[in-house]
């Protein structure tokens, strides 16, 4: 990351978030079960490998296998989850979920999920949401402030899915959970025309792969899809991925080189149910894709949009300047662009029902 190339207000938001997350890291390390871990050495190893990853432009996923042990990846995943949720809980203290929002945890055939309902929504329409977090972290709680706002913008009930995470549960566990929840919705009598599937980052990947799997299994597809900063090619990274690292304050310096190997655990990264950019996209429903021009996943998002259009899929690609990865969440209360993007999502979703 090159701080001089990032907008000051974005830097301030990211720095405040990182400060909160670091407090979570220290609290995690103070726990009895973690006191024997040499975290300083392990994090030094991760940051050293991250530097090599970008300096040498290691674009193939295969280049990142075996750099960390399974034990190291499991520990890091637990630490990142704890610190992420720690920071989110502080954010929810600053900006509480609206009192009139009804939050209900449910078990969907063994998959945890969360209904989020506000007074203005139509209860017969569902926004099925898959959270981001690089396949290794995240939860309905971590994204609740965003998803409640999305529910209000789209006037839909939100069902936020707590799918299984890697490395404990690698591919295809998350995809199986997401498709199972969609099928459960159909079994309750919700017609597919009243469902929109959405997700950010890893959840946007799962949005696309869920649609592909449903289509291949000849299950009726939803009315549409919303993908925020989707990673569509887990097989490798192109040159723009590395170039945009300088202007991506969310993804560049967290050591994400091991996240995809942790998720795939040896699965073929070119599998269309892993990397939807390689899929036959014909027959998918209308979709909206949001991505920032300065984030590392910009090229992956635009390539997917181009392939979708070529396959006859009604797709809207909206690109934004100077925004961090999934700015909808990171700048929810601070960036006018976040509010504008959420409004655009609301307009798109409502257009599906006109």
CORMO-V626797 format. One record per pair of residues at least 6 apart in sequence whose C-alpha atoms are under 8 Angstrom apart, sorted by sequence separation. I is the first residue (numbers start at 1). J is the second residue. D is the distance in Angstrom with one decimal. If there is no record, write none. Layout:
# CORMO-V626797
i->{I & I}
j->{J & J}
d->{D & D}
This chain:
# CORMO-V626797
i->{28 & 29 & 58 & 106 & 107 & 117 & 132 & 151 & 186 & 198 & 199 & 214 & 215 & 245 & 246 & 268 & 269 & 272 & 273 & 291 & 292 & 308 & 309 & 324 & 331 & 332 & 105 & 106 & 131 & 151 & 199 & 214 & 245 & 271 & 272 & 291 & 308 & 331 & 332 & 3 & 105 & 106 & 131 & 165 & 199 & 270 & 271 & 272 & 105 & 106 & 131 & 164 & 165 & 198 & 328 & 329 & 29 & 104 & 105 & 148 & 163 & 164 & 197 & 211 & 291 & 305 & 327 & 328 & 103 & 104 & 147 & 163 & 305 & 327 & 328 & 103 & 104 & 131 & 289 & 305 & 102 & 103 & 147 & 164 & 328 & 102 & 103 & 163 & 323 & 328 & 101 & 102 & 163 & 302 & 101 & 102 & 289 & 101 & 161 & 49 & 100 & 101 & 129 & 207 & 100 & 207 & 208 & 140 & 161 & 207 & 140 & 139 & 140 & 204 & 205 & 139 & 204 & 277 & 127 & 139 & 204 & 197 & 204 & 205 & 114 & 196 & 201 & 204 & 205 & 234 & 277 & 281 & 282 & 287 & 289 & 291 & 293 & 113 & 195 & 196 & 197 & 198 & 199 & 200 & 201 & 203 & 204 & 205 & 277 & 281 & 286 & 287 & 288 & 289 & 290 & 291 & 292 & 293 & 294 & 137 & 178 & 192 & 193 & 194 & 195 & 196 & 197 & 198 & 199 & 200 & 201 & 202 & 276 & 283 & 285 & 286 & 287 & 288 & 289 & 290 & 291 & 292 & 293 & 294 & 295 & 127 & 129 & 131 & 136 & 192 & 193 & 194 & 195 & 196 & 197 & 198 & 199 & 200 & 201 & 202 & 282 & 283 & 284 & 285 & 286 & 287 & 288 & 289 & 290 & 291 & 292 & 293 & 294 & 295 & 296 & 42 & 118 & 121 & 126 & 127 & 128 & 129 & 130 & 131 & 135 & 136 & 192 & 193 & 196 & 198 & 200 & 201 & 277 & 281 & 282 & 283 & 288 & 290 & 292 & 293 & 294 & 295 & 116 & 117 & 121 & 125 & 126 & 127 & 128 & 129 & 130 & 131 & 135 & 136 & 175 & 179 & 192 & 280 & 282 & 292 & 116 & 120 & 124 & 125 & 126 & 127 & 128 & 129 & 130 & 174 & 178 & 281 & 292 & 118 & 121 & 122 & 123 & 124 & 126 & 128 & 130 & 292 & 117 & 118 & 121 & 122 & 123 & 175 & 179 & 235 & 291 & 116 & 120 & 121 & 122 & 175 & 179 & 234 & 235 & 291 & 121 & 233 & 234 & 233 & 117 & 118 & 135 & 117 & 234 & 235 & 116 & 117 & 233 & 234 & 115 & 116 & 233 & 115 & 116 & 232 & 233 & 114 & 115 & 116 & 231 & 232 & 233 & 252 & 114 & 115 & 232 & 233 & 251 & 113 & 114 & 248 & 97 & 101 & 113 & 114 & 247 & 248 & 97 & 113 & 114 & 130 & 247 & 248 & 112 & 113 & 111 & 112 & 244 & 245 & 28 & 97 & 111 & 112 & 244 & 245 & 111 & 244 & 84 & 85 & 88 & 89 & 92 & 243 & 25 & 28 & 84 & 88 & 128 & 241 & 242 & 25 & 28 & 81 & 241 & 81 & 85 & 240 & 241 & 25 & 80 & 81 & 85 & 241 & 288 & 24 & 25 & 84 & 240 & 241 & 24 & 77 & 230 & 240 & 23 & 24 & 77 & 213 & 225 & 227 & 229 & 288 & 22 & 212 & 224 & 225 & 226 & 227 & 228 & 229 & 230 & 238 & 21 & 24 & 223 & 224 & 225 & 226 & 227 & 228 & 229 & 20 & 21 & 24 & 209 & 210 & 221 & 222 & 223 & 224 & 225 & 226 & 227 & 228 & 229 & 209 & 212 & 221 & 21 & 125 & 209 & 20 & 21 & 111 & 124 & 209 & 231 & 20 & 128 & 130 & 132 & 134 & 135 & 209 & 212 & 230 & 233 & 126 & 127 & 128 & 129 & 130 & 131 & 132 & 133 & 134 & 135 & 208 & 215 & 229 & 232 & 125 & 126 & 127 & 128 & 129 & 130 & 131 & 132 & 133 & 205 & 212 & 215 & 229 & 231 & 232 & 17 & 20 & 111 & 124 & 125 & 126 & 127 & 128 & 129 & 130 & 131 & 132 & 133 & 205 & 230 & 231 & 109 & 127 & 131 & 132 & 205 & 230 & 109 & 131 & 132 & 212 & 229 & 232 & 108 & 130 & 131 & 211 & 129 & 130 & 250 & 251 & 109 & 247 & 249 & 250 & 108 & 130 & 248 & 249 & 130 & 247 & 248 & 77 & 77 & 170 & 171 & 74 & 170 & 171 & 73 & 74 & 169 & 170 & 171 & 167 & 170 & 166 & 167 & 171 & 229 & 70 & 166 & 229 & 165 & 167 & 228 & 226 & 134 & 136 & 135 & 134 & 135 & 201 & 224 & 134 & 136 & 200 & 136 & 135 & 224 & 223 & 196 & 61 & 61 & 60 & 61 & 60 & 59 & 60 & 59 & 58 & 59 & 57 & 146 & 146 & 145 & 57 & 73 & 143 & 146 & 54 & 73 & 153 & 68 & 153 & 67 & 154 & 155 & 150 & 153 & 154 & 64 & 65 & 153 & 154 & 64 & 150 & 154 & 65 & 150 & 154 & 64 & 61 & 61 & 50 & 50 & 53 & 50 & 47 & 49 & 50 & 47 & 50 & 47 & 61 & 46 & 14 & 14 & 11 & 5 & 6 & 5 & 6 & 3 & 6 & 1 & 2 & 3 & 1 & 2 & 1 & 1 & 1 & 1 & 1 & 10 & 10 & 7 & 6 & 14 & 13 & 13 & 10 & 13}
j->{34 & 35 & 64 & 112 & 113 & 123 & 138 & 157 & 192 & 204 & 205 & 220 & 221 & 251 & 252 & 274 & 275 & 278 & 279 & 297 & 298 & 314 & 315 & 330 & 337 & 338 & 112 & 113 & 138 & 158 & 206 & 221 & 252 & 278 & 279 & 298 & 315 & 338 & 339 & 11 & 113 & 114 & 139 & 173 & 207 & 278 & 279 & 280 & 114 & 115 & 140 & 173 & 174 & 207 & 337 & 338 & 39 & 114 & 115 & 158 & 173 & 174 & 207 & 221 & 301 & 315 & 337 & 338 & 114 & 115 & 158 & 174 & 316 & 338 & 339 & 115 & 116 & 143 & 301 & 317 & 115 & 116 & 160 & 177 & 341 & 116 & 117 & 177 & 337 & 342 & 116 & 117 & 178 & 317 & 117 & 118 & 305 & 118 & 178 & 67 & 118 & 119 & 147 & 225 & 119 & 226 & 227 & 160 & 181 & 227 & 161 & 161 & 162 & 226 & 227 & 162 & 227 & 300 & 151 & 163 & 228 & 222 & 229 & 230 & 140 & 222 & 227 & 230 & 231 & 260 & 303 & 307 & 308 & 313 & 315 & 317 & 319 & 140 & 222 & 223 & 224 & 225 & 226 & 227 & 228 & 230 & 231 & 232 & 304 & 308 & 313 & 314 & 315 & 316 & 317 & 318 & 319 & 320 & 321 & 165 & 206 & 220 & 221 & 222 & 223 & 224 & 225 & 226 & 227 & 228 & 229 & 230 & 304 & 311 & 313 & 314 & 315 & 316 & 317 & 318 & 319 & 320 & 321 & 322 & 323 & 156 & 158 & 160 & 165 & 221 & 222 & 223 & 224 & 225 & 226 & 227 & 228 & 229 & 230 & 231 & 311 & 312 & 313 & 314 & 315 & 316 & 317 & 318 & 319 & 320 & 321 & 322 & 323 & 324 & 325 & 72 & 148 & 151 & 156 & 157 & 158 & 159 & 160 & 161 & 165 & 166 & 222 & 223 & 226 & 228 & 230 & 231 & 307 & 311 & 312 & 313 & 318 & 320 & 322 & 323 & 324 & 325 & 147 & 148 & 152 & 156 & 157 & 158 & 159 & 160 & 161 & 162 & 166 & 167 & 206 & 210 & 223 & 311 & 313 & 323 & 148 & 152 & 156 & 157 & 158 & 159 & 160 & 161 & 162 & 206 & 210 & 313 & 324 & 151 & 154 & 155 & 156 & 157 & 159 & 161 & 163 & 325 & 151 & 152 & 155 & 156 & 157 & 209 & 213 & 269 & 325 & 151 & 155 & 156 & 157 & 210 & 214 & 269 & 270 & 326 & 157 & 269 & 270 & 270 & 156 & 157 & 174 & 157 & 274 & 275 & 157 & 158 & 274 & 275 & 157 & 158 & 275 & 158 & 159 & 275 & 276 & 158 & 159 & 160 & 275 & 276 & 277 & 296 & 159 & 160 & 277 & 278 & 296 & 159 & 160 & 294 & 144 & 148 & 160 & 161 & 294 & 295 & 145 & 161 & 162 & 178 & 295 & 296 & 161 & 162 & 161 & 162 & 294 & 295 & 79 & 148 & 162 & 163 & 295 & 296 & 163 & 296 & 137 & 138 & 141 & 142 & 145 & 296 & 79 & 82 & 138 & 142 & 182 & 295 & 296 & 80 & 83 & 136 & 296 & 137 & 141 & 296 & 297 & 82 & 137 & 138 & 142 & 298 & 345 & 82 & 83 & 142 & 298 & 299 & 83 & 136 & 289 & 299 & 83 & 84 & 137 & 273 & 285 & 287 & 289 & 348 & 83 & 273 & 285 & 286 & 287 & 288 & 289 & 290 & 291 & 299 & 83 & 86 & 285 & 286 & 287 & 288 & 289 & 290 & 291 & 83 & 84 & 87 & 272 & 273 & 284 & 285 & 286 & 287 & 288 & 289 & 290 & 291 & 292 & 273 & 276 & 285 & 86 & 190 & 274 & 86 & 87 & 177 & 190 & 275 & 297 & 87 & 195 & 197 & 199 & 201 & 202 & 276 & 279 & 297 & 300 & 194 & 195 & 196 & 197 & 198 & 199 & 200 & 201 & 202 & 203 & 276 & 283 & 297 & 300 & 194 & 195 & 196 & 197 & 198 & 199 & 200 & 201 & 202 & 274 & 281 & 284 & 298 & 300 & 301 & 87 & 90 & 181 & 194 & 195 & 196 & 197 & 198 & 199 & 200 & 201 & 202 & 203 & 275 & 300 & 301 & 180 & 198 & 202 & 203 & 276 & 301 & 181 & 203 & 204 & 284 & 301 & 304 & 181 & 203 & 204 & 284 & 203 & 204 & 324 & 325 & 184 & 322 & 324 & 325 & 184 & 206 & 324 & 325 & 207 & 324 & 325 & 166 & 167 & 262 & 263 & 167 & 263 & 264 & 167 & 168 & 263 & 264 & 265 & 262 & 265 & 262 & 263 & 267 & 325 & 167 & 263 & 326 & 263 & 265 & 326 & 345 & 256 & 259 & 259 & 259 & 260 & 326 & 349 & 260 & 262 & 326 & 263 & 263 & 352 & 352 & 349 & 234 & 235 & 235 & 236 & 236 & 236 & 237 & 237 & 237 & 238 & 239 & 328 & 329 & 329 & 242 & 258 & 329 & 332 & 242 & 262 & 342 & 258 & 343 & 258 & 345 & 346 & 342 & 345 & 346 & 257 & 258 & 346 & 347 & 258 & 345 & 349 & 261 & 346 & 350 & 261 & 260 & 261 & 253 & 254 & 257 & 255 & 253 & 255 & 256 & 254 & 257 & 255 & 269 & 255 & 249 & 250 & 249 & 246 & 247 & 247 & 248 & 246 & 249 & 245 & 246 & 247 & 246 & 247 & 247 & 248 & 249 & 252 & 253 & 323 & 324 & 322 & 322 & 330 & 330 & 331 & 331 & 334}
d->{7.3 & 6.0 & 7.9 & 6.0 & 6.2 & 8.0 & 6.1 & 5.9 & 6.8 & 6.6 & 7.7 & 7.3 & 6.7 & 7.6 & 7.3 & 7.8 & 6.4 & 5.3 & 7.6 & 7.6 & 6.2 & 7.6 & 6.3 & 7.7 & 8.0 & 5.5 & 7.3 & 5.3 & 6.4 & 5.8 & 7.4 & 6.8 & 5.1 & 7.4 & 4.6 & 5.9 & 6.8 & 5.8 & 6.8 & 7.5 & 5.9 & 5.7 & 6.4 & 7.7 & 6.0 & 6.7 & 7.9 & 8.0 & 4.4 & 7.2 & 6.8 & 6.2 & 6.6 & 6.0 & 7.8 & 7.4 & 8.0 & 5.5 & 6.3 & 7.3 & 7.8 & 5.2 & 6.3 & 7.0 & 6.8 & 6.6 & 7.9 & 4.5 & 6.8 & 5.0 & 7.0 & 5.3 & 7.7 & 6.0 & 7.3 & 5.7 & 6.6 & 6.5 & 7.4 & 6.5 & 7.7 & 4.8 & 7.7 & 7.2 & 6.7 & 5.7 & 6.7 & 5.6 & 8.0 & 6.8 & 6.7 & 5.0 & 6.7 & 7.4 & 5.6 & 6.2 & 7.5 & 4.5 & 7.1 & 7.9 & 6.2 & 7.2 & 7.6 & 7.3 & 6.9 & 7.9 & 7.9 & 5.5 & 7.7 & 7.1 & 6.4 & 7.6 & 6.0 & 7.6 & 7.8 & 5.5 & 4.8 & 7.7 & 7.1 & 7.9 & 6.0 & 7.0 & 7.0 & 5.5 & 6.6 & 5.6 & 7.8 & 4.8 & 5.7 & 6.8 & 7.0 & 7.4 & 7.4 & 7.9 & 7.5 & 7.9 & 6.1 & 7.3 & 5.1 & 5.6 & 6.5 & 5.4 & 6.6 & 6.0 & 6.1 & 7.7 & 7.2 & 6.0 & 5.2 & 5.8 & 6.2 & 6.5 & 5.9 & 6.1 & 6.2 & 6.7 & 5.4 & 5.9 & 6.7 & 6.5 & 7.4 & 6.3 & 7.7 & 7.0 & 5.8 & 5.0 & 4.8 & 4.5 & 5.5 & 4.4 & 5.2 & 6.6 & 7.5 & 8.0 & 6.6 & 4.6 & 4.9 & 4.8 & 4.8 & 5.1 & 5.1 & 4.6 & 5.6 & 6.0 & 7.5 & 5.9 & 6.8 & 7.4 & 5.0 & 6.0 & 5.5 & 6.4 & 7.5 & 5.5 & 6.4 & 5.9 & 6.3 & 6.1 & 4.7 & 6.5 & 5.0 & 7.6 & 6.1 & 7.1 & 5.6 & 6.3 & 6.1 & 6.2 & 5.9 & 6.4 & 5.8 & 7.1 & 6.9 & 6.2 & 8.0 & 7.9 & 7.7 & 7.2 & 5.4 & 6.0 & 5.9 & 6.0 & 6.2 & 7.3 & 5.7 & 4.8 & 4.6 & 4.7 & 7.7 & 8.0 & 6.5 & 6.1 & 7.2 & 5.9 & 6.4 & 6.7 & 7.6 & 7.7 & 6.9 & 7.7 & 7.4 & 5.8 & 8.0 & 7.6 & 6.6 & 5.3 & 4.9 & 4.7 & 4.9 & 4.7 & 5.7 & 7.9 & 5.9 & 6.6 & 6.3 & 5.8 & 6.5 & 7.6 & 6.5 & 5.5 & 6.5 & 6.8 & 7.9 & 6.2 & 5.7 & 6.2 & 6.1 & 6.3 & 7.8 & 7.8 & 6.7 & 7.4 & 6.8 & 7.5 & 7.8 & 6.0 & 6.7 & 7.9 & 6.8 & 7.6 & 8.0 & 6.8 & 7.4 & 6.8 & 4.1 & 5.4 & 5.8 & 7.3 & 7.7 & 4.5 & 7.5 & 7.7 & 6.3 & 4.8 & 6.7 & 6.4 & 7.2 & 5.5 & 5.6 & 7.6 & 6.1 & 7.8 & 7.3 & 7.8 & 7.8 & 7.4 & 7.9 & 5.1 & 6.8 & 7.0 & 6.1 & 6.5 & 7.8 & 5.4 & 7.2 & 5.0 & 4.6 & 5.8 & 6.4 & 5.1 & 6.8 & 7.9 & 4.7 & 7.7 & 8.0 & 5.4 & 5.9 & 7.9 & 5.6 & 6.5 & 5.4 & 7.8 & 7.5 & 6.6 & 5.1 & 6.4 & 7.8 & 7.6 & 5.5 & 6.5 & 5.6 & 4.9 & 6.3 & 4.4 & 7.8 & 7.6 & 6.4 & 6.4 & 6.5 & 5.2 & 7.6 & 5.3 & 5.6 & 7.0 & 6.6 & 7.7 & 6.9 & 7.1 & 5.6 & 5.7 & 6.6 & 5.0 & 7.9 & 7.6 & 7.9 & 7.9 & 7.4 & 7.7 & 6.6 & 6.9 & 7.4 & 5.7 & 7.6 & 7.8 & 6.8 & 7.7 & 7.5 & 7.7 & 4.5 & 5.0 & 7.7 & 7.0 & 6.3 & 7.4 & 6.9 & 6.6 & 5.9 & 7.5 & 7.6 & 6.6 & 5.3 & 7.4 & 8.0 & 7.1 & 4.2 & 6.0 & 7.9 & 6.7 & 7.5 & 7.6 & 6.8 & 7.1 & 7.0 & 7.4 & 7.3 & 7.2 & 6.9 & 7.1 & 5.0 & 6.4 & 5.6 & 6.2 & 5.9 & 5.9 & 7.7 & 7.8 & 4.9 & 5.5 & 6.2 & 4.8 & 4.6 & 4.8 & 4.8 & 4.9 & 4.7 & 7.9 & 6.0 & 6.9 & 7.4 & 7.9 & 7.5 & 6.9 & 7.2 & 5.5 & 6.4 & 6.1 & 6.4 & 6.3 & 7.4 & 5.0 & 8.0 & 7.0 & 6.7 & 7.6 & 6.9 & 7.5 & 5.3 & 6.3 & 7.0 & 7.8 & 6.0 & 5.1 & 7.0 & 8.0 & 6.9 & 7.0 & 5.8 & 6.1 & 7.8 & 6.9 & 6.2 & 6.4 & 5.9 & 6.1 & 6.0 & 6.3 & 5.6 & 5.0 & 6.9 & 5.1 & 7.9 & 6.5 & 7.6 & 6.5 & 5.5 & 4.8 & 4.9 & 5.0 & 4.7 & 4.9 & 4.6 & 5.9 & 4.9 & 6.1 & 7.9 & 7.2 & 7.4 & 7.3 & 6.1 & 6.5 & 6.8 & 7.8 & 7.3 & 6.9 & 5.9 & 6.4 & 5.9 & 6.1 & 5.4 & 7.1 & 7.6 & 4.7 & 7.7 & 7.7 & 7.3 & 6.7 & 7.9 & 6.9 & 7.2 & 4.6 & 7.4 & 5.8 & 7.9 & 4.8 & 7.3 & 7.4 & 6.7 & 6.7 & 6.4 & 4.5 & 7.9 & 6.8 & 7.7 & 7.1 & 6.4 & 7.3 & 7.7 & 8.0 & 6.5 & 6.1 & 7.0 & 7.0 & 5.9 & 7.9 & 6.9 & 7.9 & 6.9 & 8.0 & 7.6 & 6.8 & 5.7 & 6.2 & 4.7 & 5.4 & 7.0 & 7.1 & 7.7 & 5.9 & 7.3 & 4.9 & 6.2 & 6.0 & 5.8 & 7.3 & 6.4 & 7.9 & 5.1 & 5.9 & 7.9 & 7.7 & 6.2 & 7.5 & 8.0 & 6.9 & 7.3 & 6.4 & 7.9 & 7.0 & 7.5 & 7.7 & 7.8 & 6.7 & 7.3 & 6.3 & 7.1 & 6.6 & 7.6 & 7.0 & 5.4 & 6.2 & 5.3 & 4.2 & 4.9 & 6.5 & 4.5 & 7.9 & 6.4 & 7.7 & 7.4 & 5.7 & 7.9 & 6.7 & 7.7 & 7.6 & 7.2 & 6.3 & 7.2 & 6.9 & 7.4 & 6.4 & 7.6 & 7.2 & 7.9 & 6.7 & 7.4 & 4.4 & 6.2 & 7.3 & 4.7 & 7.4 & 6.1 & 7.8 & 6.0 & 5.9 & 7.3 & 6.3 & 6.8 & 7.3 & 7.1 & 7.4 & 7.9 & 7.1 & 5.1 & 7.7 & 7.6 & 7.6 & 7.8 & 6.6 & 6.2 & 7.5 & 6.0 & 7.0 & 7.3 & 7.5 & 7.2 & 5.8 & 6.0 & 8.0 & 7.8 & 7.8 & 5.8 & 4.7 & 7.6 & 4.0 & 6.3 & 5.9 & 6.4 & 6.0 & 6.0 & 6.8 & 7.4 & 7.3 & 6.6 & 7.0 & 7.7 & 7.4 & 7.1 & 7.8 & 7.9}
